[in-house]
Amino acid sequence: MPKTLKDMRPVYVIGAGWHRYQNPSDTTFVTLGLAAVRGALTDAGIEWPEVQSAYVATALLPMAPGRAILRHLGASGVELVHIENASASSSAAFRKACIEVASGVSDVALVLGVDKHLAPRGRAEAHTGIASLANDAIVPFTHFALLADQYAQRWGVSPDDIARVAVKNHANGAKNPNAQRQQARTLDEILGGRIVSGNFTTLQCTPVGEGAAAVIIASEEAIRRLGVCGDKPVRVTGSAARSERVYADPGSFDATLTSETTRIALREAGLRPDQIDVVELHDAFTVEEVEYVEAMGLCEPGTAVAQLMEGAWDIGGRCAINPSGGLIAMGHPIGPTGVGQIGEIALQLRGVAGERQHAGARTGLAHMVGVGAVCYVHTLQRD
């Protein structure tokens, strides 16, 4: 049988850092990345030479950007790996770093996600040389706008009520100094924005800007050896990764893939959905949060909107969903997004998330999908 993280030695997140997610600017990707790495090292209370391996995740930058970033910290001989996996790039990097430390190959690893638009880039599938009638027909925002209409009709809810996801997440983002969007919005403001597709307005969709996020992962041995502060380590108890299969309902492949992957991660961690206190999930569009909350088993099908309106998913509610602001308000620079979620959950479980702290948080879950084809779910817990 394949091993899981639970079958190997414990792995902990001991530090997190960011460069604020922001609109495109003149800031170099080196500056973005260094800010996040230095922040994570400072938070962990360790020095750069203690890091034995580094995973750098990006979806937009040219080849080998990690070399240009990490050289400014010193030529330590650290193993350097670059990973690209669309929106899930740094989620994939985080999983690989956890496996490396859990297996004993290294004791301390860095995961850095960084991205910035430098040149036009698209999906490889657009360059296969194989024609497809749908290549230009169903873009992501249209796909999810159609899913939102379908959900509203199936469960008898209003599209305006689905937009309340954005009200919640903009309010959370307003409390996050690392968020791209830091302004609370009323429902009227959300609905009054420029129409993107169907009932979606710009404020119901994620902005894709630039930024960086980083975490430091360590073994118990390294934590003792380096004297890491006792309230810092947060254990990674589950890690699952899946790619899509052929499903009976091809229109909801994102939710089905999420359900499969979440179930595996929770089983590995020995957790039930109702034991999760904090969730950071892929809400590039408002309907995604609604569908994924149900797919994860956090509530019964068709009830996510009602529970949203009752405050179940608020900070201080039954389970805080996207306290960072989510992709809708925190932003989605692509490369950093997944590891930024891990950092947010680590802060929440340490009880140091400031205004957006979910009281008593002990267990968290991070979820990302990448162009719908891959899904990563991680669970973290305070020992």
QUIURPE-V558513 format. One record per helix or strand of 3 or more residues. SS is the DSSP state (@ for helix, = for strand). FROM is the first residue (numbers start at 1). LEN is the number of residues. Records with the same first field share a line. If there is no record, write none. Layout:
SS = FROM-LEN ; FROM-LEN
//
This chain:
@ = 5-3 ; 29-16 ; 48-3 ; 65-9 ; 86-18 ; 124-4 ; 140-16 ; 159-4 ; 164-10 ; 187-5 ; 202-3 ; 220-7 ; 250-20 ; 273-3 ; 286-10 ; 304-7 ; 326-4 ; 337-14 ; 354-3
= = 11-12 ; 53-5 ; 79-5 ; 108-8 ; 195-3 ; 210-10 ; 234-10 ; 278-3 ; 363-8 ; 374-8
//
